[in-house]
Amino acid sequence: MQNLTTIHLMRHGEVDNPDGVLYGRLPGYHLTDLGRQMAQMSAEYLFEKGAHLEAIVSSPLERAVESATPASELFDLPIHTDKRLLESMNMFEGEVVNGNRAALFHPRNWPRYRNVFRPSWCEPYAVQASRVTEAVRSALHLPITDPSRLGRSADGATIREILVVSHQLPIWSFRLFVEGRPLAHIPTRRQCALASLTSLTFLGNTLISLDYCEPAAPLLAQASDMVPGTSAAALNQGQ
């Protein structure tokens, strides 16, 4: 009998970024108090629905590990890290990109826009989708360490859930790939809010469903985000 495994792809919570810097892979960017509340709400959502959580994997960046911590504490599970879940590399990393959008069109930046579909200013969408696919595949095949955490379906199949914490663009690129949609997209249309869960359920190795939810939705209107997508968070324009 094939088993059911659900991979919950969680985006990190709100980041402490008062200057509105595109932080990318830069170290030293942590969650705000609100961001920690968001991560707590997502962990409690999984706990209260009786998730059979058996493993937690996170991007190594601080904001992702901090977002995984409430679930780690609530489910008493260690946090494993996987570099394939890292944020995208970006030529604008370290720059304030939302405070003065006109600066983005300065002639010195024109070479960065030679291909808007790939795109040329950051890690190609296809590369991001590929590495997250590999990370999800690895999570799917993690050895079971505690069978007592597993559930059983009505027909006797094993039910297992794994939390995987990453970043908006890698998660969204992966989702577009899984759904067979074009990878080129408008950033403000990304459905991947802060502390959201994009959940993929597999029967054996076959994906049978994809769901999305925002456990921290009540907090989003109080948050600021570098690229808020379709959520209620405001665009972070810096101080």
N, C-alpha and C positions, 0 to 999 in steps of 0.2 A: 504494500500500500504506500502511495506517495504521501509525503508529509507537507503540511502548510507552514510557510515561513513568511512573516511580514517584516519588511525592512522599513523602519520609519526614518526618513531623511528629514532631519531637523535643521532649520537655519538658526544661527545664533541670535541672542537677544540684542537689545539696543546697546550701542557702543559709546563709551565716553570719548567724544570727539568734538569739543567745543569750537575748534577752529575750522571744522568742516574739511579736514584733509582727506583725500582719497588714500586710505591707509593700506589697502591691498594686503601684501604679505609683511608689512612693517611690524616689528615687535613692539610691545609696550601698549597696545590698545586693548583695554579691558572693558567689561560691561559696566554700565551705569547701575545705580540702585534699581531703576525701573527695568533695566535689562535683566538683572538677577530675578526680579519678580516675574518677568516673562518666562524665564527658564524654569522657575519654580512652578508656574501654572501649567506649562507643558508636561513637566514631570508628574504633577498631580493628576492631570488629565489621563495619562497612561495608567497611573496607579489606580485611580478610581474606576476606570473601565475594566479593571482586572487584566491588564496586559500581561502576557506570559513572557516578560522581558528576561532574556537570558544572557545578553551581552551588550556592551556599549563601546562604540568606536567613534573617535573624533579626529577632526583636523587638529594638527599640533598647535595652531595659533591660540593665544591666550583666550580670546573671546569665545572660541568654540569649546575649549576644555571647560571654561567657566560655565558655559551653557549646558554642558553635559553633567556638571557636578550635582545639581539637585536630583537628577534621576539616579546617579551613582549612589547618592546617600539614601534615597528613598527605597531603592531596590537592593541596596547593599551589593553593588557590583563594581568591579574595577573599571577604569577608563583606559582603553587601548587607543593608540594613535596611529593614523595612517596618512602619510604625506600625499597620497593621491586625492585626499579630500581638501587640500589647501585651496585658498582663494586663488583666483586668476592672477597671473602676472599682468602688469599694466604700465605703459609708458608714462602715465600721469601720476604714478604712485608718489606720494609725498607732496602733491600739489593741491591747492584749494581750487576745486573745480566747479563748485556750485555758487560761490559768492559773486563771481564775475564771469558769467558765461561768455562774454565778448572776448575774454582772454584766450578762450579755447580756439578762436578763429584767427589768432595772430599768425602771420606768415611762417613763423618758426615752427608752428605745429602742423602745417600743411602736409609735410611728408608722412606724418603719422596716419593720415586719412587716405592713403593710396588705395585701400581696399576696405570699404565699409561693410562688406558682407562676411569677410573672414573672421573677425575684423583685424586690421593691421596694427592697431594701437594696443592690443592686448593679446593674451594667449588665445589662439583660434578656438572658436566654439566647439569645433569637432574634437580638438585635443582635450578640452575640458570634459566633454561628454564621454570620451573614451576612457579617461582615467577614473572618472566617477563610476562608470560601468564596471571597470576592473575592481574598484574598491567594493562596490555592491556585491559583485560576484564572490569576492573573497569573504565578505561578511556572511553571505548566504551559505558558504561552506565551512564556516568556523566550527571547530569541534565542539560538541555539546559538553559543557563542564559540570552542569548541575541538572540532571534529568528531573529533579523534583520541581523545577521551575516551569516545566513544560505543561501544556494543556492537552486535552483530547477532544476531538470533534465527535459528533454523534455517531459517525461511522468508524471511530477508532483511530483516525489519523492524528499524528502528533502535531501540536500547534506550538510554534516558537516565534518569538518576536525579538528584533534587534534594533537598537537605537543607533543611528549613524548621524553625527553632527558635522555640518559643513557650512557653506556660504551661498549667498543668493545665486550668483551667476553660474557656478558649477552645478548647483542643483537644477536650476532652470534649463541650462544647456542639456543636461542629462534627461530631464523630463521631455523636452522637445524631441530629442532623439528617440526616446522610448515610444512616444506617441506618433512618430513618423512625420512630424511637422518640420518646416524649414528652420534651420538653426539661427539664421539671421532674424533679428526681431527688434522691436522698439522697447528699450529698457523699462519705460513706465508701464508696460503691459505685462511685466513679469508677475505671475501669481505665486509669490514666495515671500510672504510677510515675515517680519521678525518673529522668531520662535515658532514658526509654523511647522507643520508636519506634512510631508508628502509621503504617503504610505503605499508601498508596493507589496502585494501579496503574491507569493509563488506557490504553485502546486508542483512539488519537486523542483525542477529547474525552469518551469514554464510560468511566465507572468500571467496571472489571471485577473488582476484588478489593480487600479491605481486610484487612490483617494487623496483628498487634500482637506486639511482643516487648520483653523487658527485658534488654538486654545487660549492664546493671550490677546484675543481680539479686543476685550474691554480696555486694554492698556495702550493699544496702538495709536489712538487719537492723542495721547500724551507724549508720543515718541517722535524723535527725528531720525531720519535715515538718509544715507548717502544717495540711494536709489530706491524710493519707496514702492515702486511698482504699483500694483492695484490696491495696496493696503491703505488704511486710514492714516498712516504715519506721514508727518510733514517732511518736506525735503530739507535736509540739513544744509543750510547756507553759511554756517559758521557764525562767529560772533561779529 
